[in-house]
Amino acid sequence: MSRPRSCNYCKNKIPPSVTVCPHCGRPSLFPNVEAAEADDERAALEVRYQSAQAEGAARGVDSILKDFESALANSSAVIARSVTETQRLATSDHELYATYYQLIGAGVKVPEGSKWDILRVAADAALFPNYKEQIRFAALSLDGAGLFNYGECLLVLKEEMIAHRASVFEENSVTFMGHKLKGFLELADLPRGYRATWAERGKLCVAKLHGSIDASTQPDKYSGMLLREGNNTEDDDFVEVHICGSMTARTLERVIVSPHLKRKQSATIIKALKEKLSKLGVGIG
């Protein structure tokens, strides 16, 4: 569990879930980033990383692993959303990208009541204690590819707008809980070494994917290793990105529209979306 830390300004203890010091009112750090920067988290990740490096060296693929890690320095966070939601965001830079919990709380969305709704709430409470409402989810991508199972438009985020408040996680966090935890009580003490800061995302990916690399692996295969879209959201395999705080269309670098949407939707809709995004300095592909 995250531990209380001291405010950088007034030095009083503050809870790990807050972004503003309750004592002096000054901004604090982003809690998901602080969780990834915790000494025990980083130490456990380093153990996994070094083990992956040693295993790769034993198989003679250490240079390919190093190249893979270097390539990840250019990876980006990608969110998939419907064309309707993308159009709303593109309307103006006053439109905010809301989280699932904010939509529920505002009374503009009704939970489906599926098992995934229940599991998501439990997973989020464990990973983001008392601040889950502030987390936006994305997938790590090397080429702008994303998970169209979540929507027809891929929103590629500007690194300079999220790097300071983003962390990365081994996989879909709900799936992770199913793989790693045996009992409910373990939610209060998650295994370490499976999340990292944005700057150390390469280490996490090496620790996760080193077994998929062999002597024949070429750089053009890296993207498909990092993100694999399944037949549905349950089958998707990716590194999850957690971003704390608000986002608007100004947070986007570009939008990639699904080829399926291009076939099905009117060209007029795509043209209108392109015009709106261009006014905000966002490209469309």
N, C-alpha and C positions, 0 to 999 in steps of 0.2 A: 504493500500500500504506500501511497505517496505520503511523505512526512511534511509537517509544517516547516517553513523556512523563514528567514528574517527579511524584512523589507530592506531594500538597498538604501533607502533614505533615512527612515526613522529608526531602523534596526529592531523594531518590535516584531514578534512572531505573527505570521499570517498563515491562514489555511492554504493548502496546496491548490485549492480549486478556484481561487479568486484571481481576477486580472487587475484589480485595483485594491491597494492597501486600505483596509477598513479603518486604520488609525490616522493616517496622514492624507489619504485620498490620492496619492500618487500612483501612476501606472505600475503594474507589476509585470512579470513575465507571463507568457502563455502557459497554462498548466500542462497541456499535452507535451509541450517542448521540455518543460522542467522534468516531467516524468521520464522522458527519453534520455535526459541528461543526468539522471540520478546515478550515483557511483555504482550501485549494485547492478543496475540495468546495463550500463556501459561495460562493466567488467564481464558480465555474462555473455554479452554480444561479442566481446573480444575473444572469449574462449571459443565460441562457435566459429568465429571468423578464422582464428588461427588453426583450428581443427580442419576447416575446409581448405585452407591453404596447404596444410601438411598432406592432406589426402590428395589434393590436386597435384602436388609435387611428386608424390609416390606414383601417380599414374602418368606423369610426364606432361601434364596440361597446365602447369603453373603459369606459363606465359599467356595462355589463352584466358585463364582466369583473371590475370592482371589486365588484359585488354578488355575483357567484359566489364570489370570494375571501372576502368577508365571511361568506357562508353556511357556508363550510368551517370557520369557527371553532367551529361547533356539530356538526361531524362526529364520528363515533365509530368505534371499532374493533370489528369483528364477526367471530367465529369460528363456523364451521358444524361441528357434530359430531353423531354418531348419538345417538339417544334413549338407547341403552344407556350410552354414555360420559357423557351428561348426567345420567342417573340415578346413576351412580357418583359423580360430583362432588357431586351434591346430597345424598349420604348423610351427609356431615359435612364440617366445615371442615378436617379432617385429610387429606382426599383431594386429591392434587396433580394438576394437569394436566401430563402428561408429554409431552416432545418425542419425535419419531420416533426420534432417536438414543438417548434414554434407555430407550425401550421395547426397542429392539434390544439395547442393552447389558445390560439386566436379564434378557434371555432370555424376555421375554413376548410378543415380536413377531418374526415371520420376514419378512425382506425379500421382496417379490414377485419381484424380479429383472427387473422391466420396465425399459425404456429410461428411464423417468421416475425410477426409483430411482437409476440411474447418473448421470443429468443433475442430479438434485437434490443429490446428494453433491458433485459438482463445483462447482455454483453456490454452495452453502452454504460450501464451503471457501474460495472466492474472496471472498465477501461477509463472512464471519464467520471469519477465519483463527484457528484454535485455540479458538474459543468457539461453534461452531455448535450444540453440544449444549444451549446455554442459551437459544436463540432460539425463541420461539413466533410463529406466523404468524397474521395476521388480515387482513381487508379493510376499507378505509376506506368508511364509509357515511354518508349524510346523513339517512336515515330509518329506520335499523334493518334495512334490506334486506340480504340476504347471499347467499351462494353455496350453494344447497341441493344442488349437485352434490357437496359435501363432507359432507353430513349433514342430517338432518331437523330439527335444532334449531339456532337461531341464538343464540349467546352474545354479548350486547352488554356490553362491558366498561366499568367505571366509569372515567371519565377521571382522577380523582384517584388511582387505583390504578396507572395505567400511564404517565401523561404524562411523568414524569421518566425513564422507562426505555424509551420507545418512539421509533422512527424510522420514516419512511415511505419507500417506494421506488416508482419509476415504474410498475411493473407486476409481474406474476408474475415473480419473479427468474430462473426457469429459462427462460421465454420471452424475457426481456430478453437473456440470454446468447446465445440463438440469433439475435436480431435485430441485436445490436450487435457481437458478436465474430466475427472471421474465423478465428482460430487459437487453439490451446490455450495458447500462451505469453501471450496477452492476458489470461488469467485472473488473472495476477499484477499487472496494472496496469489496473484497470477504468476506463472513461470517467467523468469527474467531472460533477457537476451533476444526477444522477438520484436522489439521496436527500437527505433533509432531516430536521431535527428535528421533533418533534411540533408545536412552536410555529410552524414555518414550513411546515406541510403545505399551506397555501393557496397558497404560492408554487410549490411543486412541481406542484400540480394545475393552476394557471394555465399554467405552462410546458408541461404535457402536453396540456391540453384546449382551449387558446385557439382552435385552428382549428375546433373543433366549435361555437363560439358565433357566431351571427349576429344581425342586428337583430331577428329574430323570436323569439329564445330567451327563454322565460319561466322564472321561478324554479322552477316545478313540473317543469321538464325537467332541472334540475341533478342530481338523484339518479340518473336513468337514464344521464346522461353519465358520472358518476363510477364507477358500477358496473353492468356489463352481464353478465348470466348467459347463458352459451351452452348448447349442447346437451350439452356435457361440460366437464370441467375444462380441457381444452386450449383451448376456445373462450371461456372466461371472460375478461373484460377489467376490470381493477380496479387500484386503487393498493394495494400491499401494505404492511401494517404489521408491523414487527418489534419484538417485545417481549422484553426480556432478563430472565430470572429467573423464579422460580416463580409459579404462580397457583393459586388455589382457587376454590370457589364464592363466597367473599367478594369476589373480584375482579369478579364479575358485577354488572351493574346490573339486567338482566332477560334472560329467555329467550323467544324467539319460536319457536313450533312451526309447522312446515310445514303448510299446509292439507291436503296429501296425507296426512300422518301422521294428522291428525285424522279423515280419512275411513277410513283403513286400520286404524289401531290402536284398541284398545279404549279407551273413555272412562275405564275404570278406571286405565289406565296414565298417562293425562294427569292425572287427579285425584291420583294418588299422587305424581307428579313435582311438581305444584303444591304439595302439602302439604309435601314435603321442602324445596323452594326457599323457601317462605314462612317456614320456621323459621330460615333463614339470611338473611332480609331481601331475598330476590331475587324480583322480580315475574315473571309469566309471561304471555305474550300468545298 
